[in-house]
Amino acid sequence: MKEMLTLLAVSMAASAACADFFVDDSHLIEGNGPRLSYGVAVTDLDGNNVPEFIVTGFGYPNLALEFTGTRLSDVTSDVISGNLAGGLFSDAERKTIGVSACDVDGDGREEIYFLNTDSYSGEKLLADRLLDFDSGVTDLFEQGDNWVSLNLTAGRSVACVDREGDGTYGIYVSNYGGPSRFYEVSGGEIEDISTKLGIDRTTGGRAVVSGHILGSRNDMFAANEQGPSFLYQNFDGRFVDRAVEYGVDDARQNGRGTALADILYDGRLGIIIGNWNGYHRAYVPARHSFLDYATEAFREPSLVRTVISADFDNDGFDEIFFNNIGQPNRMFRVRDGGVLEPVALSAALEADGLGTGAAVADMDGDGVLDLLVAHGESAPQPLSLFRAAIDGPGRYLRIAPLTGQGAPARGATVILETDMRVHAKTIDAGSGYLCQMEPVAHYGLRDGETVKSVKVRWTDGTETGLGEMAENKTHIIRKDG
């Protein structure tokens, strides 16, 4: 009997080890043919409270994918009027790689910045677009004299930054072989204020993220190639680079996918960096520095593109997903104490996948996150769609902060306190390499876990404590004043 029980236990353990983490839902993507894609962002393009995956096309049309019934379909023709096939949004004649959405004009609706790159480095021919959707679709760079501010340098990523904490966003453009840009819009006029801010530095720009990293205002971290990374602390709307001081300049590595995440479940955001064929980092904030919690398995070099931190299976522990190009993808579960536990992949392994970008969102409102992976660069490939292989959503909590104007409060931080953890999540401002996640703090809840409190730290540093939070729903919280 004892031998039989031992064999049964071994068999059950082997079965569990072979169980796949993800289910491949790619068949749900309508018209999913091979294409060259790069960045992916998540926004509500048409204001119907249903998110879209905005998928860039490199010589292919940009897409707006939304769940319509049981299919993920391109709804561009439904939400944008005008000449769609060759229009400003689809824009198939340009080579779009980076994308971010945020409210740049303070009207309560997100605009979309499309970063176009037709050269590897230095000067380029086709400029970026900043699209407004108040009436059809308008490229703000084509209005008035805004053409003088066009970005004609090869870029990689764009991030939204609420520099003043007033709910109106600027856009940091990470350029390669030319100065970085920082655009702000006032009265319809676009101005590049990077020189005024002293952040117009020329480097091999790759990724950039913005959020509560060092202080109470939105800071920026830019991961670069062939040069040190930047950690810009926000002092009343001005930025000071403190990367060397905090030990995160990583000058010998080549940055790619970057994300902000609470690795210790202690209410503080750290920095996860995927370095191109170099050592990946899991930086945790200490008193006056960051400590790298990366294990040997975690830091193992790979041809990484996107890095995503999210709780895909709603078990109350985040996973970190490495989207690689031409190599198998990898994933780790973040246990208490910052322990990084490898997770076996099968459906989302994509050993032959040419992964270029990825984003995560609850697209169908079922409480389980959907992961969209884009491919391309060296050969056209279809998009991939994955979700955790779980029977139901279990227990979860979703918080969607809005600015006083009513747009997603990108760069805000949501802090969940339970009897088991204090867990901070950023409202993603993009573009930790080409991409941007849904503007929602998504928490799975652990077995037996009790929620004690939730608070939102806004981009101006003020905080709002929330009352009783019902589970298994999305709570929309608008900033007062």
C-alpha positions as CSV (number, residue, x, y, z in Angstrom):
1,M,0.0,0.0,0.0
2,K,2.8,2.4,0.9
3,E,4.5,1.7,-2.4
4,M,1.2,2.3,-4.3
5,L,0.7,5.7,-2.5
6,T,4.2,6.7,-3.3
7,L,3.8,5.9,-7.0
8,L,0.5,7.8,-7.0
9,A,2.1,10.8,-5.5
10,V,4.9,10.7,-8.1
11,S,2.4,10.3,-10.9
12,M,0.3,13.3,-9.7
13,A,3.4,15.5,-9.3
14,A,4.6,14.6,-12.8
15,S,1.1,15.3,-14.2
16,A,1.1,18.7,-12.5
17,A,4.5,19.5,-13.8
18,C,3.4,18.7,-17.4
19,A,0.2,20.8,-17.1
20,D,0.5,23.9,-19.3
21,F,0.2,27.3,-17.7
22,F,-1.4,29.0,-20.8
23,V,-4.1,28.1,-23.3
24,D,-3.6,29.2,-26.9
25,D,-6.6,31.3,-27.9
26,S,-5.0,32.6,-31.2
27,H,-7.9,31.0,-33.2
28,L,-10.1,33.8,-31.7
29,I,-8.3,36.5,-33.6
30,E,-10.3,37.2,-36.8
31,G,-8.3,37.4,-40.0
32,N,-5.1,36.7,-38.3
33,G,-2.6,36.4,-41.2
34,P,1.2,36.8,-41.2
35,R,2.3,40.4,-40.7
36,L,5.2,42.4,-39.4
37,S,4.1,43.9,-36.1
38,Y,6.0,45.5,-33.2
39,G,4.4,47.5,-30.4
40,V,1.0,46.8,-28.7
41,A,-0.9,49.2,-26.5
42,V,-4.3,49.0,-24.7
43,T,-6.8,51.8,-24.7
44,D,-10.5,52.4,-25.1
45,L,-10.4,54.0,-28.5
46,D,-14.1,54.7,-29.0
47,G,-15.2,55.4,-25.4
48,N,-17.5,52.4,-25.2
49,N,-15.8,51.0,-22.0
50,V,-14.4,48.1,-24.0
51,P,-10.6,48.0,-24.4
52,E,-8.8,47.6,-27.7
53,F,-5.4,46.2,-28.4
54,I,-3.7,48.8,-30.6
55,V,-1.3,46.7,-32.8
56,T,1.4,48.5,-34.8
57,G,2.2,47.5,-38.3
58,F,5.7,47.8,-39.9
59,G,4.6,48.4,-43.5
60,Y,1.2,46.8,-42.5
61,P,-1.9,48.5,-41.2
62,N,-2.1,49.4,-37.6
63,L,-5.0,47.5,-36.0
64,A,-7.6,48.1,-33.2
65,L,-8.6,44.7,-31.9
66,E,-11.7,44.4,-29.7
67,F,-13.7,41.4,-28.5
68,T,-17.0,41.4,-30.5
69,G,-18.9,38.4,-29.2
70,T,-16.4,35.6,-29.0
71,R,-13.9,37.0,-31.6
72,L,-11.1,39.5,-31.4
73,S,-11.7,41.6,-34.4
74,D,-10.3,44.7,-36.0
75,V,-12.9,47.4,-35.3
76,T,-11.0,50.3,-36.9
77,S,-13.8,50.9,-39.4
78,D,-16.4,51.0,-36.7
79,V,-14.7,53.6,-34.5
80,I,-12.8,55.9,-36.9
81,S,-14.4,57.7,-39.7
82,G,-12.7,58.7,-42.9
83,N,-10.4,57.0,-45.4
84,L,-9.5,54.0,-43.3
85,A,-7.6,51.8,-45.8
86,G,-4.9,54.4,-46.2
87,G,-5.9,56.7,-43.4
88,L,-4.0,58.3,-40.5
89,F,-4.7,55.4,-38.1
90,S,-4.1,52.4,-40.3
91,D,-1.2,54.1,-41.9
92,A,0.2,51.1,-43.7
93,E,2.7,53.1,-45.8
94,R,4.6,54.0,-42.6
95,K,6.7,51.7,-40.4
96,T,5.3,51.9,-36.9
97,I,7.0,50.3,-34.0
98,G,6.2,52.1,-30.7
99,V,2.8,53.1,-29.4
100,S,1.4,54.7,-26.2
101,A,-2.0,56.2,-25.3
102,C,-2.7,59.0,-22.9
103,D,-4.6,62.3,-22.5
104,V,-2.2,64.9,-23.8
105,D,-4.6,67.8,-24.1
106,G,-6.6,67.4,-20.9
107,D,-10.0,66.7,-22.5
108,G,-10.5,63.4,-20.7
109,R,-9.9,61.2,-23.7
110,E,-6.7,59.4,-24.6
111,E,-4.7,60.4,-27.7
112,I,-2.4,57.8,-29.4
113,Y,1.3,58.4,-30.2
114,F,2.6,56.2,-33.0
115,L,6.4,56.1,-33.3
116,N,7.5,55.4,-36.9
117,T,11.0,54.2,-37.7
118,D,12.3,53.7,-41.3
119,S,16.0,53.8,-40.4
120,Y,18.0,51.9,-37.7
121,S,19.7,55.0,-36.2
122,G,19.9,58.8,-36.7
123,E,17.8,60.6,-39.2
124,K,14.6,59.1,-40.7
125,L,12.2,60.2,-43.4
126,L,8.7,59.4,-42.1
127,A,7.7,61.3,-38.9
128,D,5.7,60.1,-35.9
129,R,2.0,60.7,-35.5
130,L,0.0,62.0,-32.5
131,L,-3.6,61.2,-33.2
132,D,-6.6,62.9,-31.7
133,F,-10.0,61.2,-32.0
134,D,-12.4,64.0,-30.9
135,S,-13.8,64.3,-34.4
136,G,-12.8,61.4,-36.7
137,V,-9.0,61.2,-36.5
138,T,-6.5,64.1,-36.7
139,D,-2.8,64.1,-36.6
140,L,-1.9,66.9,-34.2
141,F,1.6,67.2,-35.9
142,E,-0.2,68.3,-39.1
143,Q,-2.1,71.1,-37.4
144,G,-0.8,74.7,-37.6
145,D,2.9,75.0,-37.2
146,N,3.3,71.8,-35.3
147,W,5.3,70.3,-38.2
148,V,8.4,72.2,-36.9
149,S,8.4,69.9,-33.8
150,L,8.3,66.6,-35.8
151,N,10.5,63.8,-34.6
152,L,12.7,62.9,-37.5
153,T,15.1,60.7,-35.5
154,A,14.9,56.9,-35.5
155,G,13.1,56.0,-32.2
156,R,12.1,52.9,-30.3
157,S,9.7,53.6,-27.4
158,V,7.4,56.3,-26.1
159,A,6.0,56.8,-22.6
160,C,3.4,59.1,-21.1
161,V,4.5,61.2,-18.2
162,D,2.3,63.4,-16.0
163,R,5.2,65.8,-15.3
164,E,3.2,68.3,-13.3
165,G,0.7,65.9,-11.7
166,D,-2.3,67.6,-13.2
167,G,-3.7,64.8,-15.3
168,T,-2.3,66.2,-18.6
169,Y,0.5,64.1,-20.0
170,G,3.7,64.8,-21.9
171,I,5.3,62.2,-24.1
172,Y,9.0,61.1,-23.7
173,V,10.3,59.7,-27.0
174,S,13.3,57.4,-26.6
175,N,15.4,57.9,-29.8
176,Y,18.4,56.0,-31.2
177,G,21.3,58.0,-32.4
178,G,19.7,61.3,-31.8
179,P,18.3,63.4,-28.9
180,S,15.4,62.2,-26.8
181,R,12.2,64.2,-27.1
182,F,9.6,65.4,-24.5
183,Y,6.5,66.7,-26.1
184,E,3.7,68.6,-24.4
185,V,0.5,70.0,-26.0
186,S,-1.0,73.4,-25.0
187,G,-3.8,75.1,-26.9
188,G,-3.3,72.7,-29.8
189,E,0.4,73.6,-30.1
190,I,3.0,70.8,-29.7
191,E,6.3,71.8,-28.1
192,D,9.4,69.7,-27.6
193,I,10.6,70.9,-24.1
194,S,13.4,68.2,-23.8
195,T,16.1,70.9,-24.0
196,K,14.5,73.1,-21.4
197,L,14.3,70.0,-19.1
198,G,17.9,69.0,-19.8
199,I,16.9,65.5,-21.0
200,D,17.6,65.9,-24.7
201,R,20.4,63.3,-24.5
202,T,21.7,61.4,-27.5
203,T,22.1,57.7,-26.8
204,G,21.0,54.3,-28.0
205,G,17.5,54.8,-26.6
206,R,15.4,51.6,-26.2
207,A,12.8,51.5,-23.4
208,V,11.2,54.0,-21.0
209,V,8.8,53.7,-18.1
210,S,7.2,56.3,-15.8
211,G,5.7,56.0,-12.3
212,H,6.4,56.3,-8.6
213,I,10.0,55.0,-8.6
214,L,11.9,57.3,-6.2
215,G,9.4,60.0,-5.0
216,S,5.8,61.1,-4.8
217,R,5.8,62.4,-8.4
218,N,6.2,60.5,-11.7
219,D,9.8,59.7,-12.3
220,M,11.2,58.1,-15.5
221,F,13.5,55.2,-16.1
222,A,15.0,54.8,-19.6
223,A,16.9,51.6,-20.5
224,N,19.5,52.3,-23.2
225,E,21.9,50.4,-25.5
226,Q,25.6,51.1,-25.8
227,G,25.5,53.5,-22.9
228,P,24.1,54.0,-19.4
229,S,20.5,53.9,-18.5
230,F,18.8,57.0,-17.0
231,L,16.8,57.3,-13.8
232,Y,15.2,60.7,-13.8
233,Q,13.7,61.8,-10.5
234,N,10.9,64.4,-10.8
235,F,11.4,67.4,-8.6
236,D,8.4,69.7,-9.1
237,G,8.3,69.0,-12.9
238,R,12.1,69.1,-13.4
239,F,14.2,65.9,-13.8
240,V,17.6,64.9,-12.3
241,D,19.3,61.7,-13.4
242,R,20.2,59.6,-10.4
243,A,20.9,56.3,-12.2
244,V,24.6,56.1,-11.1
245,E,23.8,57.1,-7.5
246,Y,21.2,54.4,-7.2
247,G,23.2,51.7,-9.1
248,V,20.9,51.1,-12.0
249,D,22.9,52.7,-14.8
250,D,23.9,49.2,-16.1
251,A,26.2,50.8,-18.6
252,R,27.6,47.4,-19.9
253,Q,24.1,46.0,-20.8
254,N,21.8,46.7,-23.7
255,G,18.3,47.5,-22.3
256,R,15.1,46.1,-23.9
257,G,11.9,45.1,-22.1
258,T,11.4,47.1,-18.8
259,A,8.5,47.1,-16.3
260,L,7.8,48.5,-12.9
261,A,6.7,45.9,-10.3
262,D,6.5,45.3,-6.6
263,I,8.9,42.3,-6.3
264,L,8.8,42.0,-2.5
265,Y,5.1,42.6,-2.0
266,D,5.9,45.5,0.3
267,G,4.2,48.4,-1.3
268,R,7.2,49.7,-3.3
269,L,7.9,49.6,-7.1
270,G,11.1,48.0,-8.3
271,I,12.4,47.8,-11.9
272,I,12.5,44.7,-14.0
273,I,14.8,44.9,-17.0
274,G,15.3,42.5,-19.8
275,N,18.8,43.1,-21.4
276,W,19.4,42.1,-25.0
277,N,21.5,39.0,-24.9
278,G,22.7,40.2,-21.5
279,Y,21.9,39.8,-17.8
280,H,18.3,40.4,-16.9
281,R,17.6,42.4,-13.7
282,A,15.1,42.4,-10.9
283,Y,15.9,45.6,-9.1
284,V,14.3,46.1,-5.6
285,P,14.4,49.5,-3.9
286,A,16.7,49.8,-0.9
287,R,17.2,52.9,1.2
288,H,19.5,54.7,-1.2
289,S,20.0,52.1,-3.9
290,F,18.5,49.2,-5.7
291,L,19.4,45.5,-5.0
292,D,19.3,43.0,-7.9
293,Y,17.1,40.0,-6.8
294,A,17.7,38.2,-10.1
295,T,18.6,34.5,-9.7
296,E,20.9,32.7,-12.1
297,A,18.0,31.3,-14.0
298,F,16.3,34.7,-14.2
299,R,19.3,36.7,-15.3
300,E,20.3,34.1,-18.0
301,P,20.8,36.1,-21.2
302,S,18.2,35.9,-24.0
303,L,17.1,37.8,-27.1
304,V,14.4,39.6,-25.1
305,R,11.9,42.1,-26.3
306,T,9.0,42.7,-24.0
307,V,8.8,42.1,-20.3
308,I,5.4,41.9,-18.6
309,S,4.6,41.6,-14.9
310,A,1.1,40.4,-14.2
311,D,-1.0,37.9,-12.2
312,F,-2.1,35.8,-15.2
313,D,-3.7,33.0,-13.2
314,N,-5.3,35.0,-10.3
315,D,-3.5,33.1,-7.6
316,G,-2.3,36.2,-5.8
317,F,1.3,35.9,-7.0
318,D,2.6,37.9,-10.0
319,E,4.3,36.3,-13.0
320,I,7.1,37.8,-15.1
321,F,6.9,37.0,-18.8
322,F,9.9,37.3,-21.1
323,N,8.9,37.7,-24.7
324,N,12.0,36.6,-26.8
325,I,12.6,36.8,-30.5
326,G,13.7,33.6,-32.2
327,Q,14.1,31.9,-28.8
328,P,11.7,30.2,-26.4
329,N,9.8,32.6,-24.2
330,R,10.3,32.3,-20.4
331,M,8.3,33.0,-17.3
332,F,8.8,33.2,-13.5
333,R,6.4,33.4,-10.6
334,V,7.2,36.0,-7.9
335,R,6.9,34.3,-4.5
336,D,7.0,36.0,-1.1
337,G,10.4,37.5,-0.3
338,G,11.2,38.1,-4.0
339,V,11.8,34.5,-4.7
340,L,11.7,34.0,-8.5
341,E,10.3,30.6,-9.4
342,P,10.6,29.3,-13.0
343,V,7.3,28.4,-14.6
344,A,7.2,25.8,-17.4
345,L,5.6,27.0,-20.7
346,S,4.3,25.0,-23.6
347,A,1.5,26.9,-25.5
348,A,3.3,30.2,-25.0
349,L,6.8,28.9,-25.4
350,E,6.9,29.9,-29.1
351,A,10.4,28.5,-29.6
352,D,10.3,29.6,-33.3
353,G,8.4,32.8,-32.6
354,L,9.7,36.1,-33.8
355,G,8.3,38.0,-30.8
356,T,8.6,41.8,-31.0
357,G,5.9,43.1,-28.7
358,A,3.3,42.1,-26.2
359,A,0.6,43.5,-24.0
360,V,-1.9,42.3,-21.4
361,A,-5.5,43.2,-20.6
362,D,-8.8,41.7,-19.6
363,M,-10.3,42.0,-23.0
364,D,-13.6,40.1,-22.6
365,G,-14.3,41.2,-19.0
366,D,-14.2,37.7,-17.5
367,G,-11.6,38.6,-14.8
368,V,-8.7,36.7,-16.4
369,L,-6.0,38.6,-18.3
370,D,-5.4,38.0,-22.0
371,L,-1.9,38.1,-23.4
372,L,-1.4,39.3,-27.0
373,V,2.1,38.7,-28.5
374,A,3.1,40.4,-31.8
375,H,5.8,39.0,-34.1
376,G,7.8,40.2,-37.1
377,E,11.1,42.0,-37.8
378,S,12.8,39.3,-39.9
379,A,9.7,37.5,-41.2
380,P,5.9,38.0,-41.1
381,Q,4.0,35.9,-38.5
382,P,0.5,36.0,-37.1
383,L,-0.4,37.4,-33.7
384,S,-0.7,35.0,-30.7
385,L,-3.3,35.2,-27.9
386,F,-3.0,33.4,-24.6
387,R,-4.9,33.1,-21.3
388,A,-4.1,31.1,-18.2
389,A,-5.4,27.5,-18.2
390,I,-7.8,27.9,-15.3
391,D,-11.4,26.7,-15.0
392,G,-12.7,30.1,-13.7
393,P,-11.4,33.5,-12.6
394,G,-11.3,32.6,-8.9
395,R,-11.0,35.7,-6.7
396,Y,-9.7,38.9,-8.1
397,L,-9.9,42.7,-7.7
398,R,-9.4,45.3,-10.4
399,I,-8.9,49.1,-9.8
400,A,-9.0,51.6,-12.7
401,P,-8.0,55.1,-11.5
402,L,-9.1,58.1,-13.7
403,T,-7.7,61.6,-13.8
404,G,-9.9,64.5,-12.7
405,Q,-10.6,65.0,-16.4
406,G,-11.8,61.3,-16.7
407,A,-8.9,59.7,-18.6
408,P,-6.9,56.7,-17.3
409,A,-4.5,58.0,-14.6
410,R,-1.4,56.4,-16.2
411,G,1.5,56.6,-13.8
412,A,-0.7,56.4,-10.7
413,T,0.0,53.6,-8.2
414,V,-2.6,51.4,-6.5
415,I,-1.6,49.8,-3.2
416,L,-3.5,46.8,-1.9
417,E,-3.1,45.8,1.7
418,T,-4.3,42.4,2.9
419,D,-3.6,40.1,5.8
420,M,-0.8,38.6,3.6
421,R,0.9,41.4,1.7
422,V,1.1,45.1,0.8
423,H,1.2,45.1,-3.0
424,A,1.8,48.1,-5.2
425,K,0.9,48.1,-8.9
426,T,1.5,50.9,-11.4
427,I,-1.1,52.1,-13.9
428,D,1.1,51.5,-16.9
429,A,2.3,54.6,-18.8
430,G,4.3,52.6,-21.4
431,S,6.5,52.0,-23.2
432,G,8.8,49.5,-21.5
433,Y,9.9,48.6,-25.0
434,L,7.4,49.5,-27.7
435,C,4.3,48.5,-25.7
436,Q,1.8,49.6,-23.1
437,M,-0.4,47.5,-20.8
438,E,-4.1,48.1,-19.8
439,P,-4.6,51.1,-17.4
440,V,-5.9,48.8,-14.6
441,A,-4.3,47.4,-11.4
442,H,-5.3,43.8,-11.6
443,Y,-4.9,41.6,-8.4
444,G,-5.6,37.9,-8.1
445,L,-6.4,37.0,-4.5
446,R,-4.8,34.2,-2.6
447,D,-6.6,31.3,-0.8
448,G,-8.0,32.6,2.4
449,E,-6.7,36.2,1.8
450,T,-8.6,39.1,3.4
451,V,-8.5,42.6,1.8
452,K,-7.9,45.2,4.5
453,S,-7.6,48.4,2.4
454,V,-6.8,49.9,-1.0
455,K,-5.5,53.3,-1.8
456,V,-4.5,55.2,-5.0
457,R,-1.4,57.3,-5.1
458,W,-2.1,59.9,-7.8
459,T,0.5,61.4,-10.1
460,D,0.7,64.6,-8.0
461,G,1.6,62.5,-4.9
462,T,-1.7,62.8,-3.1
463,E,-3.5,59.7,-2.0
464,T,-7.1,58.5,-1.8
465,G,-8.1,55.7,0.5
466,L,-10.9,53.6,-0.8
467,G,-13.8,52.1,1.1
468,E,-15.0,48.5,1.1
469,M,-14.0,46.8,-2.1
470,A,-16.2,44.1,-3.6
471,E,-14.3,41.2,-5.2
472,N,-14.6,40.0,-8.8
473,K,-15.3,43.4,-10.4
474,T,-13.5,46.4,-11.7
475,H,-13.7,49.5,-9.6
476,I,-13.4,52.9,-11.4
477,I,-12.0,55.6,-9.2
478,R,-11.9,59.2,-10.3
479,K,-9.6,61.8,-8.8
480,D,-11.3,64.6,-6.9
481,G,-10.4,68.2,-7.6
